[in-house]
Amino acid sequence: MNIAVFASGRGSNFQAILDAINAGFLPARITVLISNNSDAGAFKIAHKYNIPTQHFSQKMFFSEETLADAMLEVLEKYHTEFIVLAGYLKKIPVQVIRQYRNRIINIHPALLPSFGGLGMYGHYVHEAVIASGEKVSGATIHLVDEEYDRGPIVLQKSLRVAPDDTPDSLAAKVLKIEHEILPLALKAFAEGRVKIEGRKVWIM
Ligand code: GRF
């Protein structure tokens, strides 16, 4: 399965996918790494593995349509069959979502629908979880649709929030879970073991 990865940051989830592929666990290949941030650590990882990269910044396009057209062209060029948002902080144009309906997943560092939605990314998520006094957090993989962080849930894994957890210590624990469940979910898609009916998703 040809995967395009979108990342805006350091790329540890991108690395986790690469590790699962190189270990022979995930029958897939990453054909392109796309980012809105030319300084993203994910670019460095891509270069290390000779994976083609593409930088898309909103400033380069005067409308969402032209950005979408350019993005779709690149996704076609690299024979993309599946898209992973691994810490991608920009909105995916609706034309791309439609073209890749049910073939785009996002990983979110909390148990959606809690602690999701606009502004809920990175550190803000863990700060909100700690501030709320929640005793449980975790990571969620969901299909990406037109509503931010609201797509049908594919896979989640939870953990207990310790009384002495800080946003940093919680972030580190959740990140470990992310690196576990992302390759699992992708393997299920790559092996055709995901059934989607409307908003219901099953992994066989
Ligand atoms: C992860 O915590 C992910 O859940 C969120 O952004 C972060 C990306 O981290 N969407 P990395 O760039 O993969 O290390």
Residues whose N, C-alpha, C, O or C-beta is under 5 A from the ligand:
A	BS01	GRF	G9 R10 G11 S12 N13 F14 A86 G87 Y88 I107 H108 P109
